[in-house]
């Protein structure tokens, strides 16, 4: 099950990112971490931007509510989403 932390009005969770993929998509959950693939290459923040947009679109929230809390230059990141309940995030892993 996806491990979600809640602090104030934000929820955060771990993400493992595969860049330069054929499609941008949420792959599923593995050992408490959400696995995603994005078409963007990991240059000049393009992959990070793609991850934020993918998560925002999947949760049906504005991209401004999604941020990378840790792991800006790593394949393993911590994503924070403000104003959302943990159950909505858990549904991402069930896709």
N, C-alpha and C positions, 0 to 999 in steps of 0.2 A: 504494500500500500504506500502511496505517495506520502512522504513525511512533510507536514506543513506546520510552520510556526506562526503564531499570531501575536502581534504586538500593536497595541493601540488600535488603529482602524485599518491596519495592513496585515496581509498574510504573505509569508515568504516560503519558498521551496527551492530545492536544488534541481538544476537542469544540466544535462550533458548534451553538448551541441556538436553536430557533424556539419561542417561547412562544405561549400561547393558541391552540394548534392543536386540530383536531377530535379527534385521537387522540394518545396518548403512544406513541411508537415510535422505533426506530432506523431511519433512512432509508438509511444506507450511508456510504461513505467518499468524500471528495473532496479531492484534493491532500494526502493524509496526515492529514486531519482527519475524525473521526467526526461525522456529522451526525445530530442527534436532534431530535425534536419532542415537546413536552409540552403537556398541556391547561392547566396552571397558568399564571396571569398572573405577570409579573415584579414582584410586590409582596410586601413583608415576607418575602422569602426562599422563597416558595412554589415558584417555578420551580426554584430550586437544590435544594430538597428533592425535587421531582419527578424531577429529573435523577439525583440520587443513588439514589433508589428504582428508577428505570428501569434504570440500569446494574447495580445490585446484583441485581435480579430477572433480568436478561438473562444475567448471569454466574453466577447461582445461588450468590451469596455473601450474607452478612449486610450490611445497609446500613452498619453500623458499620465495615466494612472499606473503604468507598468514601468519598472526601472530595474536596472541591474545593480543589485546591492553589493555584490562581490564577484570577482572573477572577470573583470573587464578584458583581460588579455589571456584568458584561459578557456579551455573547452568545457570546464566545469564551472558553472555560474550559480549564483544565488539570485533568484528573481523575487522582487517584492511587488505586490499589487495592492493598491489602496482601495478601500471601500468595497470589499468583496468578502463573501463568506467562504470558509474552507470547503464546504460541500461543492461549490461551483468549481473550485480548482480540482477537487478529486475527480470530477467528471471528465477533466482533460485526459486523465490517464486511461479512461475506459473507452477511448475512441478507437 
